[in-house]
Amino acid sequence: MVDVAGGRSAVADPLRVRPVRNDDQPWNDFDPVSYHSANYRELHANDRRILELIADFLAAARTRRDGRHGLDVGTGTNLYPTLAMLPSCDAITLVERGGRNLGWLKSQVGRYAESWDPYWETLVNRQPAYYKEVGNPRDRLHSLVRVHRGNIFNLHRESYDIGTMFFVAESITARVTEFARATRCFVGSLHRYAPFAAAFMKNSKGYRVGQRDYAAVAVAEDDVDRCLRSLAHGVEISTIPAGPNPLRHGYDGLILATGYAGRDRRK
């Protein structure tokens, strides 16, 4: 996956992480079962807080119209950004590179596992007026979502009306230039004024999935802000500390950025 919802399993041994470019990393060996079990089988407090923040943002940002097309890039084994977009969309495309992740996603789109129910309940409890109109989220996700093999660097420009990118740009490479390029490609794939939410592992030192190590870029709030300010407007950045029970060693928390694509020409 370039496009892995990356960086949240066991911390990698930096001596073993030799490839630093995105294309050098073993995405087709990425183990979705192991990754999901370690990161998403149970709803962690940090993810609950992110869900609350994106529910508030998307409910406030909502501008419904027919044909609204959502994007989640680098989905990996993380369905909660897609669940968060359900009320706003008439279609959602999940863009994923890794072959094993593609198979896992297609199985979940058919009928996602019960482990995602607490994530949906968090969204409903936070913004009931926004999310209850979805009705049955499994049926809606099945009807709206298409899984597409693709690469974040090859996204079509100005093609989507709303977008999410969770734990991707900083978790697919050890090169700062590729982190910045991935973020530009994501925001550039959205129409001007499209709302987006992007999440990043703070100061990630790399991570391990199964027996494979993956490189990452250590980014902090200033790095995310600096990258997004030239690409978007209305950007708000929140930090969720790792807390006393972190998912793994080797990171300092989660960073959530929300905003709207492009410069605001209305001012």
C-alpha positions in Angstrom: 0.0 0.0 0.0 1.5 3.4 -0.4 -1.4 3.8 1.2 -1.1 1.9 4.2 -2.9 3.2 7.3 0.6 2.8 8.6 2.8 3.0 11.5 0.8 1.6 14.4 2.0 -1.9 15.0 5.1 -2.8 17.0 8.0 -0.4 16.6 10.5 -1.4 14.0 14.2 -2.2 14.6 15.8 0.8 12.9 18.8 -1.3 12.0 16.6 -3.6 10.0 14.7 -0.8 8.2 17.1 -0.3 5.2 14.7 0.8 2.4 13.8 4.4 2.9 11.8 5.1 -0.3 8.1 4.2 -0.6 8.7 2.0 -3.6 11.4 0.0 -1.7 9.1 -1.1 1.1 7.4 -4.6 1.0 3.8 -3.5 0.7 2.5 -6.7 -0.9 3.8 -8.6 2.2 1.8 -6.3 4.6 -0.2 -8.6 6.9 -3.7 -7.1 7.2 -4.9 -9.7 9.8 -2.0 -9.0 12.1 -2.3 -5.2 11.6 -6.0 -5.1 12.3 -5.7 -7.3 15.3 -2.9 -5.1 16.8 -4.5 -1.8 16.1 -8.3 -1.9 15.5 -9.8 -5.0 16.9 -10.5 -3.0 20.0 -11.4 0.7 20.1 -8.5 2.6 21.8 -9.0 5.8 23.6 -6.9 7.8 21.1 -9.0 6.6 18.2 -12.2 7.4 20.1 -11.0 11.0 20.5 -10.1 11.3 16.8 -13.6 9.9 15.9 -15.2 12.6 18.1 -13.1 15.3 16.5 -13.8 14.2 12.9 -17.5 13.7 13.6 -17.7 17.3 14.8 -15.8 18.6 11.8 -17.7 16.7 9.2 -21.1 17.5 10.7 -20.2 21.2 10.7 -18.6 21.1 7.2 -21.4 19.2 5.5 -22.7 20.6 2.2 -24.9 17.9 0.7 -25.5 17.6 -3.0 -26.2 14.8 -5.4 -23.2 12.8 -6.5 -20.9 13.7 -3.7 -17.8 11.4 -4.0 -15.6 10.7 -1.1 -12.0 9.4 -1.0 -10.1 7.5 1.6 -6.5 7.0 0.5 -4.2 4.3 2.0 -7.1 2.6 3.8 -5.1 -0.4 4.9 -7.2 -2.1 7.5 -8.8 1.1 9.0 -12.5 1.5 8.1 -13.3 4.3 10.6 -12.5 7.2 8.3 -14.9 5.7 5.7 -17.6 5.2 8.4 -17.2 8.9 9.3 -17.9 10.0 5.8 -21.0 7.9 5.2 -23.6 10.6 5.8 -22.0 13.0 3.3 -21.4 10.7 0.3 -23.2 9.1 -2.5 -20.0 7.1 -3.4 -16.7 6.5 -1.7 -13.5 5.2 -3.2 -10.9 3.4 -1.1 -7.5 3.6 -2.8 -5.0 0.9 -1.6 -1.8 -0.4 -3.1 -1.0 -3.6 -1.1 -2.4 -6.8 -2.6 -3.3 -8.5 0.7 -5.0 -5.3 2.0 -7.1 -5.1 -1.1 -8.5 -8.6 -0.5 -9.1 -7.8 3.2 -10.9 -4.6 2.3 -13.2 -6.2 -0.3 -14.2 -8.8 2.3 -15.1 -6.0 4.8 -17.0 -4.0 2.3 -19.4 -6.9 1.9 -20.2 -7.0 5.6 -17.7 -5.4 8.0 -16.8 -7.2 11.2 -18.5 -6.5 14.6 -15.2 -5.0 15.9 -16.2 -1.8 14.0 -19.5 -1.4 15.8 -18.0 0.6 18.7 -16.4 3.0 16.2 -19.8 3.6 14.6 -21.5 4.0 18.0 -18.9 6.6 18.9 -19.8 8.6 15.8 -23.6 8.3 16.4 -23.2 9.3 20.1 -21.1 12.3 19.2 -23.3 13.7 16.3 -26.6 11.8 16.4 -28.4 14.1 14.0 -25.7 13.6 11.4 -25.1 9.9 11.7 -28.5 8.4 12.5 -29.9 9.2 9.1 -27.5 6.7 7.6 -29.8 3.9 9.0 -27.9 0.6 8.7 -24.2 1.5 8.2 -23.3 -1.9 6.9 -25.8 -1.7 4.1 -24.8 1.9 3.3 -21.1 1.1 3.2 -21.7 -1.9 1.0 -23.8 0.2 -1.4 -21.5 3.2 -1.6 -17.9 1.9 -1.3 -15.6 0.7 -4.1 -12.1 -0.6 -3.5 -9.5 0.5 -6.0 -5.9 -0.6 -6.5 -3.9 2.6 -6.7 -1.0 4.7 -5.4 -1.3 8.0 -3.5 1.2 9.6 -5.9 -1.0 8.8 -8.9 -4.3 10.2 -7.6 -6.3 12.2 -10.2 -6.4 15.9 -9.4 -9.5 17.7 -8.3 -11.7 14.5 -8.4 -13.3 14.2 -5.0 -15.7 16.2 -2.9 -14.5 15.1 0.6 -11.4 13.1 1.7 -9.6 11.3 4.4 -6.0 10.1 4.7 -5.1 8.4 8.0 -1.6 7.4 9.0 -0.3 7.3 5.5 2.0 10.2 4.3 4.4 9.8 7.2 4.2 6.0 7.3 5.1 5.0 3.7 8.6 6.4 3.5 11.6 7.7 5.5 12.0 10.6 3.1 10.6 14.0 4.1 10.2 14.9 0.4 8.0 11.9 -0.1 5.9 12.7 3.0 5.3 16.2 1.6 4.6 14.9 -1.9 2.1 12.4 -0.6 0.3 15.1 1.4 0.2 17.4 -1.7 -1.2 14.6 -3.9 -3.9 13.9 -1.4 -5.1 17.5 -1.0 -4.6 18.0 -4.7 -7.0 15.2 -5.5 -9.9 17.1 -3.8 -12.0 19.9 -5.4 -11.5 23.4 -4.0 -13.3 23.9 -0.7 -13.7 20.1 -0.2 -13.5 19.2 3.5 -10.8 16.8 4.6 -9.4 15.1 7.6 -5.8 13.7 7.8 -4.1 11.9 10.7 -0.5 11.4 11.4 1.6 9.4 13.9 3.7 12.0 15.8 7.5 11.4 15.7 7.1 7.8 14.5 10.3 5.8 14.4 9.1 3.2 12.0 7.0 0.1 12.7 6.7 -3.6 12.3 3.8 -5.6 10.9 4.2 -9.4 11.4 7.8 -10.1 10.5 8.3 -7.0 8.3 9.7 -3.6 9.2 8.5 -0.4 7.6 10.1 3.0 7.6 8.4 6.2 8.6 9.1 10.0 8.8 9.2 11.6 12.2 6.8 14.5 11.9 5.4 16.9 14.5 2.6 19.5 14.5 4.7 22.2 12.9 5.7 19.9 10.0 2.0 19.1 9.3 1.0 22.7 9.6 3.7 23.9 7.3 2.9 21.3 4.7 -0.8 22.0 4.7 -0.9 25.8 4.9 0.1 26.2 1.2 -2.4 23.6 0.1 -5.5 24.3 2.1 -7.4 26.9 4.2 -9.3 26.7 7.5 -6.7 24.2 8.8 -7.0 23.1 12.4 -4.5 20.8 14.1 -5.2 18.8 17.2 -2.8 16.5 19.1 -3.8 13.4 21.0 -1.0 12.3 23.3 0.0 8.6 23.3 -1.1 8.4 26.9 -0.2 5.8 29.5 -1.1 2.8 27.3 0.4 3.5 23.9 -0.3 1.2 21.0 3.4 0.6 20.7 6.7 2.2 21.5 8.3 4.6 19.1 5.8 7.5 18.7 4.6 10.4 20.8 0.9 10.6 19.9 -1.5 11.3 17.1 -2.0 14.5 15.0 -5.3 15.3 13.4 -5.5 18.0 10.8 -8.9 19.2 9.3 -9.5 21.8 6.7 -10.6 22.6 3.2 -8.7 22.0 0.0 -7.2 24.9 -1.9 -6.9 28.6 -1.2 -10.1 30.4 -0.2 -10.8 32.8 -3.1 -14.0 34.1 -1.4 -12.1 36.3 0.9 
